[in-house]
Amino acid sequence: MSSRDLEELRFAVSPVAEMVLSLRALRDPGRFPLQLGWVRAVQPRVTELDWDVLRWLVNDTMGSPDFLTPRPTSPLTQLKDELDGIAKVDRATFERQLTAVNGELPDFDTAQVVAALEAYWDAMMAPYWDRMRTLLSADISYRGPVLTQHGTAAMLNGLAPAITYADGVLEVDQVSNPSRSERIDGRGLVLQPSLFGPHAVIPFDPGADPILGYPPRGQANLWSVVEPPSQQDLAQLIGTPRAHILELLTHPRTTTDLAGELKVTPSAVSQHLQLLRRTGLVEPQRTGKQVLYRPTELAVLLTGTGVD
């Protein structure tokens, strides 16, 4: 990595990569002890899926075709955009990469792959994605201050035991056999937290766009079953009026709407909403001339409730 490469590091989250890589945990759960909670939860749905297609997407050594794990562009990458990209992969790339991973070419096309992945997402990932994405995003938020306060080298050396950086070389163990070396050469390296590494993840093909998946912090408690706090506990934490507002946000609502239900002035509700917004518990969305408020993923995790 040149000095320019180090300056252009980017973080991103890829829903489709997490989905494809999660097939590893189903194939060999013993290698993913931190994700056994998820494996147990989804086992009843496994037989409903199209394994005639899915079994070809991860091989025995945990390799996957690179067209299934495209380089994400931001921490806000959308699943639909990534699936649309997979649907547009040219036939030559599709055949070459599937053959390289599996040793033979299966008899299906990109449309069947996308259909199988969509069904897999709905059954296996969607019920748990908010929890997963919150942890992945929290890891990225943690890395930013490390980068600015201690420098790029410290941040890279703190990603995982299998990842080390020194003197312009980023070394990643346990990901490629045979070993290989590549130059970033201004192409930009994307750092991508992934729950299904477990040590680190790199592209299957030499010369592919540089991506480095690494294990995020906090996985040990990801699938812990914790009782959500009671309303009394929540009120003690954030105050009774604000706890009541979160309780009422089962669907997006305006300040005036909340004020009418709480029988207080809109100004009073607005003050509470601004504090909840600054602390990451509610987010506004504009619809025409109205501003509606809804709870964030953090608030949903905190309260144990959902939003329509």
Protein Blocks (a to p, Z undefined) as FASTA:
>chain_A
ZZklmmmgccdddfklmmmmmmmmmmmmmlmmmlmmmmmmmmmmmmmpcfklmmmmpcfk
opacfklmccdfbfkbcfklmmmmmmmpcfklmmmmmmmmnopacdddfklmmmmmmmmm
mmmmmmmmmmmmmmmmmmmmmmmmmmmmnojklmmmmmpmkbcceehiacdehkbccddd
ddfklnopaddddfklmmoccdfbghiacddddddehklmmmpccddddfklmmmmnojk
lmmmmmmmmbccdfklmmmmnopafklmmmmmmmmmmnopaccddehjbccddddfklmm
mnopacZZ
